[in-house]
């Protein structure tokens, strides 16, 4: 999967490794990985993925 952070910022976790990503950020993840995305901020976030 490819994720693109269109607006806002979130905390992403992939296989127990966490990182913050913000507007304009891109990250890649292989199919089959466990992941979560959490918006723990007061502003909305928008992510595109394919």
C-alpha positions in Angstrom: 0.0 0.0 0.0 1.0 3.6 -0.5 -0.3 6.3 1.8 -0.3 10.0 1.1 -1.1 12.5 3.9 -3.2 15.2 2.2 -3.9 17.3 5.3 -3.4 17.2 9.0 -1.1 14.8 10.9 -1.6 11.4 12.5 0.2 8.8 14.5 0.7 5.6 12.4 1.8 2.3 13.7 3.1 -0.6 11.5 4.1 -3.8 13.2 4.5 -2.1 16.6 6.7 0.7 15.1 5.1 4.1 15.5 5.8 7.3 13.7 4.1 10.7 13.1 3.3 11.8 9.6 2.1 15.2 8.5 0.8 17.0 5.4 2.7 16.0 2.3 4.1 12.9 3.9 4.2 9.5 2.1 4.8 6.1 3.4 4.8 2.6 2.0 3.7 -0.7 3.5 3.7 -4.2 2.2 0.4 -6.2 2.2 0.0 -8.4 5.2 1.4 -6.0 7.8 -0.6 -5.0 10.8 -1.2 -1.3 11.1 -3.2 1.4 12.7 -3.7 5.2 12.1 -4.8 7.5 14.9 -5.6 11.1 14.7 -5.1 12.3 18.3 -5.1 16.0 17.3 -7.9 18.6 17.3 -7.7 19.1 13.5 -9.2 16.8 10.8 -6.8 14.6 8.8 -7.2 13.3 5.3 -5.2 10.4 3.9 -5.3 8.9 0.4 -4.1 5.3 -0.1 -3.9 2.7 -2.9 
